Amino acid sequence: MLPKDIENKLEPDKVEEPSSLIKGNDESKNQSVVSYEEVLKAAGELGLYQCFLFLATFPFYTFCVFAYYSQIFITEVSPNHWCWIPELQHLSEEERRLLAIPLDENSRFGYSQCYAYDANWTYVLETGLTQNYTWNTIPCQNGWEFNKTEIPYPTITSEMGWVCDKDSYPATAQSLFFVGSIIGGISIGWISDRFGRLPAAIICNVIGCIGGVLSTFARNFIEFVLCRIVMGVSYDNCLMMAYLIVLEYVAPKYRTLFANLSFAIFYSAMVTSLPWIALACGHWKVIALVTSLPLGLAVFTPLILPESPRWLLSVGRVDDAIDKLKRIARINKKDIPPKLISEFKATANIHKDETGSYREIFKRPLLRRSFILIILVYMSCVIVFDALIRSVSLIDFDFFVAFSLLSFTEFPSLIVVAFIMDWLGRRWLTIIVMLISSVFSVLSVYVNTGLQSMICAIIARFAVNMSYNAAMQWSAELLPTPVRGAGVSLIHIFGFVAVFVSPYIVYLNTVYEELPMLIVGATALFGAVVAAFLPETSRLDMPQTFEDAEVMFNNQKLWKLPKKQKKTELYPEVNASFEL
């Protein structure tokens, strides 16, 4: 068995009885129980050290944005394209199209994107013939021309002709990217709980760097997909490991503020800037290099981020965890009383932790129930979140401006989340904003103009940003320390499974134009309903043990908002009838 730190169930200024005392552990009764939160409070709950950690996560938010979104700009292509006729290259673009491209009433542009007239163009030019509507048509033989006012640089899709009968290739490549993410979630999550958060962060980012660079050498679809699967291994652990470290260094009353302000400032700044970075690069290979090489800088992570003290405690490295806490105190200009340290060390050495296997989650009814529900909520959030940004090309609006506008909603939405989530709670916040996202996703397909549709999409994205980040924090807060890394990774793996279908949801516009946003709206509604059955974690300490997690989940009611809980309310007997 491994040593453990006894987790506090109250706010940092409260004193609690550990779960072991409730069970009547005689040895514990003779000890002065000191939790990790008590020592963290003495070292400084919010000081220079936590502010430094906050700033130190900026590169990892950049890595996450680059890994996730770069493929959109590498593969995006203008839907306005037509067959390239080499013999007509000396004519203007409009003249070539009027002469060689048949009309098509079913096309949004009024002419065919995939067929040209079958004619002897040298003879046509010599005789001065004009378009003859009786000519036979054939599929494009020499590639395509693309409207460069929409996507002004070469993408791998335009270079390799992944349009018409191959127009599903970009969606397939993006979906298979998440196969790599599933592989990464399993392997990196295991590394995180076995060897620590720092090794996991370094390994996944370096893998992403390698995969992204190799993408530039792809000569066909298969090679490109294999490279993007390697790149996918890095997402989203390239950020989550650093995210978990910061959460575990911050007291509960500041956790929501830190978690969401970092996304609001760092993530939104980078994702809003990415379209213009892509434009400045001017070629898909340059975009791939610019968004891949920086991930290699993760090898310097130990110079700026410490290992998680909670993880150190969970694997029995109590002295190392105490050294981390002393360093916090030194930088925050605080003094931890020696007696507090000795009592904390004695407590940590007495109480032994459970093994860190995520399989333990499924053996415990309360934990199993909540784990499955948070998976469903997270899957709903990521489908809506991802599909809304990919549906930009379906909106009659400038692609790059629309992407930036939708992405910028991250900033105000997460500022709002940072200040209301503890008051409203994770549960009610998720229910409300997912309902809003559902309504405006559906409305976006029934309004009259591109601008109105864009406004509806922005409101829907603004709302789902809030639920997405709430779900990310919620999932970390539900799980005990021994399985937090692997458990969060497993939740995100199911998110990758869900988002695997997201590119195909957008692709369904080829079947029925309104279908993608209707599916998005229905998914958001489903997420709101499921969230109602999850326990609230606002203002509670992150559980250190499996028993702590089960106690947290017991006796929670839907219609109550988060509040400061009394000592006697936090330790009711666990209701084993709450089984799934």
N, C-alpha and C positions, 0 to 999 in steps of 0.2 A: 504493500500500500504506500501511497505517496503522502508527504506532509501537506497540510492545507492551512490557509488563512481563514479565520472565521469571519464571514461576511456580516455586515451590519444591516438590519432591515429598516432602520429609521434614517432620518436625515442626519447629516454629520454632527449636529449639535445635540443629538439625542443619545441615550444609552440604551442598549438593547441586550436581551438575553439571547445567547446563541441557541441554535436548534438543539445542540447537544445537551444543554441544560434542561430543556423541556423533556428530553428523553430520560433524564435522570442519570446522566453520566457522573458518577461519584467523583472521579478524578477531576473533572471539570469544575465541580463545585468548590474545590479547594484552590482553584487558580483564579487570579484576577484576569478576566478575559479582555483582551485588547484587540480590536479589529484593525484591519488595514486602513479603513477610513479614519479611524482615530489618529493613527500615526501620520497619515497624509494630511489631516487637518493641522497637526502640530508642525508639519514641514511646510505648510502653506498651500491652501486649496486653490488659490488663484494668485499667482505672483509672476516674477520674471521668468521662472522656469517654464511654467505653462504657456506663457506668451511666446517664448522661444519655440516650444514644441508646435504651437499653432502656426508660426511662420515657416517652420521647417517642413511642414507637410505640403507646401506649395508645389515643389517639383513633382510630387506623386499625383496631385490633381492634374497637372499637365500631362504626365504619362498616361493617366486614365483617359483623358480627352483624346489624345493622339491615338491610343490603341483602339478606342471605340469608334470614333467618327471618321478617321482618316480614309477608311475604305469607301465611304460615301463619295468623297471628292476624287478618289482614284477611279471609281467605276461609273459615276454619274454621267449621263449623256443626254443631250437635247432630244426630246421626243419629236422635234421637228427636223426630220431628215428625209432624204430621198436618194434614189440611185445615182451613182456617179457614172457619167458617160465621158470617157477620156477624149473621144473625138470632138466633143463640144466644149472643151476647156477654154477656148478663146472667147466664147460667148459669155455674157453676164450671167450671174446666178439666176436671175428671173427668166432670162431667155432660155437657158438650159432646161429649167423646170417646165416652162410653158410648152416647149417643143417635145421633150422626151418623157414626161411623167404623166400618166393617165389621171383623170379626175377620180375622186372617191368620196361619195356623199357620206359614208360612214366614218371618214377620218375627220378629226377635229380641225385639221388644216385644209380640208377640201381636196387634197390630192393624196396619191398613194405614197406610203413610206417604204414599201417593199417591192414594188413592181415598176418596170419601165416598158416603153414600147419596143418591140422587136423590129428594128429597122436597120438598113444600111446607111449609117449616119454620114459617111463620106459622100454617098450619092445624094442624100437629102440636102446636104450643104451645097453641093455643086449645082443642083437643079433648083435650089431655092424653095423647096417644098415646105409647107407649114404642117402643123400637127394634123394627123389623120386619125379620127376616132375609131376607124375600122381596123387599124393595125392590131396585130396580136400583141399580147403583153407577156413578159417573162420576168422571173425573179431577178433581182439585182445581180449582175455578173462581175462587176468590177469594184465592189464596195459601195460606200455611201458618202454623201455630202451631209454636213451637219450645220444647223443654224448656230453660228459662232457668237451671236449676240447673247445667247442663253448660257452656254458653257464655252468660254472663249479659249480654252487650252485643250490639248490632246489628252484624252483619258484612255485607259487600257480598253475600255468598251468601244470607243470610236476607232482605236487603232486595230483591234482584232475583230471588229464587226459583230459585236454581241447584240444585235438587234434583229427584228423580224422573227425568223424561226429560232433564233438564239437569244431572244430578249429576256428569257428567264435566267440566263447565266449570272448577271450581277446579283439577283436575289438569291440564287443558289450559293454563290460564293460567300455572300454575307451570312447566310444560314449556316454554312459549314464552318465559318469563322467561330461560331458558337459551339461547334463540336470540340474545337480546341479549348474553348473556355470550360466546357464540361470536364475535359481531361485535366486542365489546370486546376479547376476547383477541387477535384478529388485529390490530386497529388500535392498541390501547394497547401491545401487545408491540412493534410496529414503532416507535411513538413512543419507547418506552423505550430501544431500542438506537440509534435515530437521534438523538434530542434529549436523552436523559437520563432517569433514574428520577424526578426531581422533577416535570418537566412532565407525565409520564405519570400520576403520582399525583394531581396537581391536576385534570387534565382528566377522568379517569374518575370522580372523586368529585363534581365539579360536575355532570356528566351524570346521575349517580345522584340527586343532589338534585333536579334539574329533573324527572326522570321520576317520582320519588316524589310530589312535590307535585302534578304534573299528574294523578296517579291519583285524587286526591280529587274531581276534576271529571268523572270518567267517568260517563256516563249509560247505558251498555250494555256488553255483553261485549266487543265489538270495541274500543271506546275504552279499556276497562280493560286489555285485552291489549296494545294498542299502547303505553300508558304503562308497563306492566311490562317490555316489551321494552327501552324506553329505560332504565329502572332497571337492567335486567340487564346493560347495557353496563359498569356500574361494578363488577360482581362478577366475579372476586375480586381484580382488579388494585387495587381500592381499598385492599387490605391488602398485596398481594404486592410492590408497588414499595417500600414502606417496609421490608418483611421482607427483601428483597434488599439494600437499603442497609445494614441492620444486619449481615447475614451477611458482607458484604464489608468491614466495619470490624472484624471480630472474628477473632482468630487461631484456627486449626483446633482447638486443644485446648479452647477455650471455646465453639466454635460451637454444638455440640449443647445445651449448658447454656442459652445465651442464646435459641436458637430455640424451645426447648420450655418454658422457664420463662415466656416472654412469653405463649405460648398458654395455659399452665396458669393463670396469674394473671389476665391481662386478658381473654382470649377466654372462658374458662369463667365468669368473674364476670359478664360481660355477657349471655352466652347463658342462664345460670341465672336472671338477673334479668328477662329479657325478658317471660316470661309475666305477671309481676306489674306490669310497666310497662304491658303491654297492658290488663290488668284496671283499672289506675288511669286509663287514658285513657277507657275506657267507650264508645268508638265507633270503628268502623273508620277513619273519616276522620281522627280525632285520632291514631290509631296511625300512619297513613300520614305525617302531618305530623311527628310526634315522631321517627319513624325516618328521615325524609328530610332535613329541614332541617339537622341537624348535619353532613351530608356536605359542605355548602357551606363549612364552616370549613376545608376542605382548602386554600383559597386562601392560608392563612397557613403552609403547609408549609415554605417556604424559611426561615421564622423559627426553626424548631425542628429541621429535618433538613438535613444537608449532602448535596451530590451525591456519588455513589459514586466513590471514587478509582480503582477498577478500571475503571469505565466511562470516566473521564477519560483513563486510560492507553490504553485500547483505541481511542480516537479521536484520540490524539496530543497531548492536552492535558497534557503531562508537568509543566509548571510549576504548573498548577492542582492536579494531584494532590499534588505536593510541598507546596504551601501547605496542603492539607488535613492531610497528615501532620504538618506543623509545628504546626498548631493542636491536633492530638491531643496532641503532646508538651508543648505549653505548658499545656494544661488538666490533663494528667496529671503535670505538674511533672517532666518528663523533658527531657533534652538529646539531640538527634540530632547525632552528630559530623558536621561539615561535609564531611569526606572521604567518609563513607558516603553523604551526599546527592549529592555530585558523581559518585561511582561509580555510584550508582543511576540518576542522570540520564543518564550516558553509556551505561549498559546499555540503558535504555529507548529511547534515540535510535538505538542501533545495530540492535537487533532489531526487525524490522517485523512487524506483526500481520496476520493474515488478515482479509479482508473479513467483515463481520458479517452474512452471509446464512445463514438457517437451512437453505437448500438445500444448503449445504456439509456439513451433518450427514449427508445421505443419500448423499453421494459417498464417504464413508469407512466401510468395512465394520464395524470395531469400534464406532465411534460410532453408526452406523445401527442395529446390532443392539441395543445397550443402550438407545438412544432408543425403539425400538419396544417393547421389553420394559417399560421404566419407564412408558410410556403405558398398557400393559395392566394393570400393577399399580395405577397411579393410578386408572384407570377402575373397577377392582374395588373399591378402597377407597371411592371417592365414592358408588358405588351402595349399598354396604352401609351406609355412614355416613348417607346421606340417607334411605334407605328405613327404617332403624331409628327415626329421629326422626319420620318421617311416619306410622309405624305405631302411634304412641301412641294415636291414636283407636280402633284396633282392640283395644286392651287394656282389659279391664273394670276401669278405674281412673280416678281423677280426672284430667282432661286436663292441667290446669295443673301439678298436683303431679308427674304422670308426666313431663311435659316438663322440669321443673326437675331431677328426679332423674336422668333420662337425661343431661341436659346437664352436671350437676355431675360426672359421671364424667370429664369433660375434665380436671378439676383433679388428682385423684390419678393418673390414667393418664399424664398428661404429666409429672408430677413423677417418676414411675418412669422414663419414657422419658429424661428429662434426665440421669439418673444411670446408666442401664444401656446406652443405645444405643451409646456408644463402645466399651464392653466387649464387648457381645454382637454389635454390628454391625448395620447397616441390614438386611442380608439375612436373618440368622437371627431377628432380632426380628420382621420382617414375616411370615416363615413361621409362627412359633409363634403369634403373636397372631391372625393370620387363621384359623388352624385352630381356635383357641378360639372366635372369633366365629362360625365356621361351625357348630360343634357346638351352641352355646347358642341360636343363631337358630332352628335346627330344633327344639330341645327346648322353646322357648317356646310352640309350638303344640300340644304334647302333654301339658303339665302340667295339673293339675286346676283350679286356682283362679287368679283375677286376680292375686293377690299373687305366686304362684309364677311365673306368666308374666312379671310385672313384673321379678322378680329375674333370670330368664334373659335378658330383654331388656337389663337393666342390665349384666350380665356381658358380653354380646355387644357392647354399645356401648362399654364400658370397653376391651375388646380392640381394636376397630376404631379407636378414637381414637388408639391408639398407632401402628398401621400407617398411618393417614392422615397423621399428622404426620411419621412417618419417611419416607413417600413424598414429601411436600412438600419436606423437606430433601434427600432423596436426589436428586430431580430437579434441584435447583439445583447440587448438588455434582458431578453427572455432566457438566454442560455447560461448555464454555470461555467465558470472559468475552465475546467478541465476539457470541455468540448466546445468552447466558444469559437476557436479558430476553425475547427473542422465542421462544427454545426452551422456557422455562418456561411462557410464555403458550400456546404450541402444545400442550404437555402438558395444561395446564388446559382448553384448548379441547376436547380429546378427553374430558376429565373432564365437561365440560358436555354433550357429546353423550351420554355414558353416563347422567348424572343426568337428562337429558331424559326418559328412560323411567322414572325412579324413581317419580314420582307415579302412573304407570299400573301399576307393580308393586303398589303398595298398593291401587290401585283394583280389582285382580284378586280381592280378597276377595269381590266381588259375584258372581264366577264360582265360586270354591271358597275357602272361608274360610281354609284353611291354606296356600294357594298362595303368597301374598306372602313369608312367612318361609321357605318352602322354597326359593324362588328366591334370596333373600338368602343363605341358607346355602350354596347351590351356587356363588354368585358369590364368596363369601369363600374357598371351597376352591380355586377357579380362581386367585385372586390369590396364594394361598400357593404353589401349584405354579410359577407364572410367576416369582415372586420368587427362586426357587432358581437361576435362570439369569442373574441380574444381577450385575455386579461390585460388590465392596465398596468404599466410599469413606471408611469410618471412619478417622480419624487421618491422612488425606491432605489436602494443600492443594487448594483449588478450582483447577482447571486454568485457566491464562490463555490457552493456545493450543489449536488443534485437535490438534496433535501431543502436547501435554501430556496431553490427555484420552485419546488412544489408548494412550499409554504406561501410564497409570493402569489401564486395563482389561485389560492383557495379563497372562497367567500367573496368574490368580486361581483358587483352588480352593474348592469348596463347603464342604468339611468343616473348613476352618481358620477360627478366630476371628480378629478383628483383632488385630494386634500391631505393635509398633514395627518398622519395616522398615529393613534395612541399606541403606546407600548403594548397594551393588552389586546389590541385589535390585530396585531401583526402575526400572532402566533396561535391562531385557532388550530384545532386538530385537523390534520389534512383529511379532506373528504374523499375517500377512495372510490366513492360511487361515481365520480366525475370521469368515467372511462369513455373512450371512443370505441 
